[in-house]
């Protein structure tokens, strides 16, 4: 709890003046004012977090948090639980979609075992930060203890601190965990005070009958556990997941060290909701890469007041959307410090009224 408290205490509000200075710099470039659209916004947010307009992105990292969920026992997923372990191996071997996209943008993938329901051997590319062997079945009682919830959050903070020595300029969030859309829908329902039906989707491809079962299981879990919407750690412990807590900690830790966070999809944004509920100042450090095809994701983004950069009908997770988002942020930053001004380019400026 000490690490979490210390992290929260050191998260700063971003300066609006810094963002205004960046906009002024764009206005001096040899382009029509505002013609770069959201690239200008991305560069302004990144530079304001870093505190300088001369801020190249060198160290790009995507953290894929993995954890299992006991609620899989209720038949809420189209895939068996062992897929989590199998996909972790695929990430490490470099054969997953996130590996392809990370290579495409020159980012490092860090895979973290927050709570896979089997013992994994330490190896290059995998960090073992296991809080438990999967959560308990939230349809029968709390998914984890309050202490485990705090530990899962601190796992994400620790990871940021470990990567500081090597360098980390920007971080993307990713996830892997069979049944984690069930936990994420439950979190959204409680924190957003929304009806379970409206926030629950098909996850990894459920048919209509299975979706109805999933809705019933989430309603039962909320009814049994009675998570307190005013206490985000209680909500995480009652109906969350270890990897979701890890993502929340990643968001908090990155904000503490002024590192921009590029959110992936539904599960990553559930972690961001927890982080925001713990410390609202974290919000200004978050950028939404895309809007997922998963039903509740738009609602999550609305709660965070985030406009996604892309809408590609994706629902994979892993950090795939975050990789694309990092690419766009880097493009905006390069425009900021590589473009020529009207004066430098010898281009006539527009008439001013």
Buried (B, 14 or more C-beta within 10 A) or exposed (E): EEBBEEBBEEBEEBEEEBBEBBBEBBEBBBBEEEEBEEBBBBBBBBBBBBEEBEBEBEBBBBBBBBBBBBBBBBBBBBBEBEBBBEBBBBBBEEEBBBBEBBEEBEBBBBBBBBBBBBEBEEEEBBBBBBBBBBBBBBBBEBBBEBEBBBBBBBBBBBBBBBBEEEEBBBBBBBBBBBBBBBBBBBBBBBBBEBEBBBBBBBBBEBEEEBBEBBBBBBBBBBEBBEBEEEBBBBBBBBBBBBBBBBBBBBBBBBBBBBBBBBBBBBBBBBBBBBBBBBBEBBBBBBBBBBBBBBBBBBBBBEBBEBEBBBEBEBBBBBBBBBBBBBBBBBBBBBBBBEBEBBEEEEEEEEEEE
